[in-house]
Amino acid sequence: MRWTVLGLALLAAPVLGQAVYKWTDEQGRTHYGDRPGRSNASSVGTLAPPAPTLDPEAAERRVQQRRLLEAFAEERREQKERAVQAEDDQQMRMTNCAQARDQVRGMETAGRLYDLDGQGNRRYLDEAARSSALARAREAVSRWCR
């Protein structure tokens, strides 16, 4: 029983290097703790950190594990970047598709089409130029709306 209590007290100590105390209460029971419970408490030692291992194979395994973890972290970062880029590309594709469809719809319903010259004046398209512009707009729809 006493060893169990001592073991629990040692495990419950929150900081390594902290003193462990032992004392006896009025009923004769022995207690252990990280603070002296009575004036008759005596220090039974301190919790020490485990000694570092000098095993070169263990050190090499830790280095390899660290490299592997860094590689996994880099791979996850790259996957996130690719996912963000794919989402941005999809959003741009949807926007361009909507604009291309609107342009085709407007060209098909317009009575006459025109371009602006260098001075900002309208230059109306003949039937061949209109057909060519409509074909280019439909190509844009097929390119963006896949």
N, C-alpha and C positions, 0 to 999 in steps of 0.2 A: 504494500500500500504506500509506504513512504517513498519508494523508488518511483512509483507511478506519479505521485504528487510532484516529486523533484523533476521527473521527466516533463510533465506538463508545464511546470514553471519555467523550465529551460526553453521549451518550445514557444511559450507565450511571451517571452521577453522580446519586445519589439526591435531592439537595436543590439547588434553584436558588440561585444565589448562592455556590456552593461553588467553590473554586479548582481549576484544572486545571494539573498539573505536567508538564514534559517533561524527560527525562534520557536519557543514553546509557550502555549497559552496557559490560562489558569487551570484548565481541565487536564493538562499534561499532554495535549496533542501537539505534534510537531508540524510547523508550517514552513513553506518556502515561498519566496516572492522577490520581486525586483526592488521593493522598498522595505526597509526594516519595519516590522509590525510592532515590535516591543523594544524596550530598552535592553532586553537580554538577547537581541538579535546579533548574530555573528555572520560575517561574510564567508560564503563557502566557495567563492571563486567568481570568475567572470566568463561570459560567453565569448569565445574567440571565433573568428572566421576560420573556415577550413583552410588548411595549408594548400597553397597552389601546387599543382602537379607539374612536374618537370618532364613529363612524357612527350618526346618530340613528335610521336605519331598523333597524339591528341592535339598538339598545337597545329600540325599540318591539317588535320581534319577540320579544326576550327577555321583555318584560313580558307580551305576549300568550301566549307559551308558558307562563310561570309561571301565568297565570290559567287557562289550559286544563288544566294539570296539577292545579291546585287544584280545579277543577271535577270532573275525573275522580276525584280522591281523595274528594271529597265524595259523588259518585255511588256509588263503591264502598262507602263507609261506610254510606250509606243502604240499599244492597242487602243488606249484611250485617245491618243492623238489621231489615229486612223479613224476611230469612230466619230470623233468630232468633225474631222475633215469630210467624212462620208455624209454626215448630217448636213453640213454646210453646202456640200455639192448638191445634195437632194433638194434643199431649200432653194438654191439658185436655179436648178433645173425646173422646179415647179413654177417659180416666178417667171422665168423666161418662156416657159410653155404657155402660161396664161397671157403674157404680152403678145406672143406670136399668134395665138388663136384670136385675140382681140384685133390684131392687125389684119388678119385674113378676113375676119367677119366684117370689119370696116371697109376693106377694099371690095369685098363682094357686094356690099349694100350701097356703096358710094356710086353716084351717077358719073362723076368724073374724078380722075386722080391727077395730082400735080406734084411737082418737085419745086423747090425754091432755088433760084439761081444765086449767083454771088452777091447781088444787091438785095436779095430778099424778095424778089418778084416771083410770082407764080409762073411756072412753065407747065402747061397742061400736057399730059401724056397721050400719045396716039394709041390706037388699039394694040399694036405690037408691043409697045413699051409697057402698056397696062398689063398685058398677058405675061410679060417677062417679070414684072414686079410682083404680080400675084403668084407666079411659080416660085420665085425666091421666098416669098412669105410662107408658102405651103411647105417648102423645103425646111424652113426654120421650125415650123410646127412638127414635122416628122423628126427633126434632129433633137428638139427639146422635149417632146411629148412621148417618148418611148415608154 
